[in-house]
Amino acid sequence: MPHTNKSSAPVAVDIPELEGRYVDLDGYTVGFETYKADVDPAELFRGLPDDRCQCPHWGVVLRGRISFRFADRTETYAAGDAYYAPPGHTPVVTEGTEVVEFSPTDELGRTMAVLESNMAAAAKAPA
């Protein structure tokens, strides 16, 4: 049976706000994410339907707090909570938060392609 843990998962994202380690386990990506700053990445979802993440996520908050904004509500989870974030959300995360998250790999890849494109465009934009 495939498995992973934070120590063996490779670092795929290491930016000032986030360290992310990700492994595909038979069609589902396990993400170990540690937030080094408060993060509201809503602008990065521009171009997706309703400018919101369309990938579902299941996760556990190990430390800190994560919120998911939907068109009609905000749901917040704290250390010790398990959560399900259906499509149609944008996350807001506080500094010091650590989560383990499970997402369908194909859907996550489509979402990440848009985020990466928006990040690249923002980096090229004049200050």
Secondary structure, 3 states (H helix, E strand, C coil): CCCCCCCCCCEEEEECCEEEEEEEECCEEEEEEEECCCECCHHHHCCCHHHCECCCEEEEEEECEEEEECCCCEEEEECCCEEEECCCEEEEECCCCEEEEEEEHHHHHHHHHHHHHHHHHHHHCCC
